[in-house]
Amino acid sequence: MADRILATGEGPLIVEEQVRAGLIPAFHFYIGMLLLASGKERSGKEWIRMGMAGEPGGLFSNSYLLSFLERHGGKLVIPETIFSDPAPYMHFASTPMLVDAKAAFRTHCIHPCPGSPNP
């Protein structure tokens, strides 16, 4: 599906029949990033925006990405200075909301692997 979407620049599709329900927001994130990295900003943002609608509580990767794009003129750019002073990052990383978000992310990653003896 990714190859077809990349070739055609299709907007968000109904993917419930092809993608497991719990992975639909991640699929939208993936397709959005793929389109953005290929220079198809409008289509990429559409996929990301649609992915925001189905994100489970605490896991907001599409929301974070869209916010980043809005702050950087719609471009995937590397910020000039990434945590030149680590103190603000350490504070941010230890906030209860982020600690909970990390736990939700781990749960989200493990959920698709219910039969795995060592997820």
C-alpha positions in Angstrom: 0.0 0.0 0.0 2.8 2.4 0.8 4.3 2.1 -2.7 1.0 2.8 -4.3 0.3 5.8 -2.0 3.7 7.2 -2.6 3.4 6.8 -6.3 -0.1 8.4 -6.5 0.0 10.8 -3.6 -3.4 9.5 -2.5 -5.0 11.1 0.5 -5.9 9.2 3.6 -7.7 6.0 2.8 -10.1 3.8 4.8 -7.6 1.2 5.9 -9.6 -0.7 8.6 -9.8 -3.8 6.5 -6.1 -3.9 5.7 -4.5 -2.6 8.9 -5.1 -3.9 12.4 -7.2 -1.4 14.4 -4.6 -0.7 17.0 -2.0 0.1 14.3 -4.0 2.5 12.2 -2.6 5.7 13.8 1.0 4.3 13.4 0.2 3.5 9.8 -1.0 7.0 9.2 2.2 8.3 10.9 4.4 6.1 8.7 2.6 7.1 5.4 2.7 10.7 6.5 6.4 10.6 7.1 7.1 8.7 3.9 5.2 11.3 1.9 6.8 14.2 3.7 10.3 12.8 3.1 9.4 12.4 -0.6 8.5 16.1 -0.9 4.7 15.5 -0.9 3.9 17.8 2.1 0.2 18.3 1.5 -0.6 14.6 1.3 1.8 13.8 4.2 0.0 16.3 6.4 -3.4 14.9 5.4 -2.3 11.5 6.5 -0.9 12.8 9.8 -4.0 14.8 10.5 -6.3 11.8 9.9 -4.0 9.7 12.1 -4.5 12.2 15.0 -8.2 11.2 15.1 -7.6 7.6 16.1 -4.7 8.0 18.5 -5.3 6.1 21.7 -4.9 8.0 25.0 -1.4 9.1 25.8 0.2 8.1 22.4 0.1 11.3 20.3 2.9 10.7 17.7 0.8 12.2 14.9 -0.1 15.2 17.0 3.5 15.8 18.0 4.6 15.5 14.4 2.0 17.9 13.1 3.0 20.4 15.8 6.6 20.1 14.8 5.8 20.7 11.1 3.7 23.8 12.0 6.7 25.2 13.9 9.1 24.5 11.1 7.2 25.8 8.0 5.8 22.3 7.1 9.3 20.9 6.7 11.1 17.9 8.2 14.2 19.8 9.4 16.8 19.2 12.1 16.6 22.0 14.7 19.8 23.9 14.9 20.5 23.1 18.5 19.2 19.9 20.1 19.4 20.2 23.9 22.6 22.1 24.1 21.8 22.2 27.8 20.4 18.8 28.8 18.8 20.1 32.0 15.5 21.2 30.4 15.3 17.8 28.6 15.9 15.9 31.8 13.2 17.9 33.5 10.8 17.3 30.6 11.6 13.6 30.3 10.8 13.1 34.0 7.4 14.8 34.1 4.5 12.5 35.1 2.8 13.0 31.7 5.8 11.9 29.7 6.5 9.0 32.0 2.9 7.9 31.4 3.3 8.4 27.7 6.4 6.2 27.6 4.5 3.5 29.4 1.6 3.8 26.9 4.1 3.6 24.0 5.6 0.4 25.4 2.1 -1.1 25.8 1.3 0.0 22.2 4.4 -1.7 20.9 3.9 -4.9 22.7 0.1 -5.2 22.0 0.5 -6.4 18.4 2.6 -9.3 19.7 0.3 -11.2 22.1 1.8 -14.6 21.2 5.4 -13.6 21.5 7.1 -15.2 24.5 9.6 -12.4 24.6 8.1 -9.2 23.2 
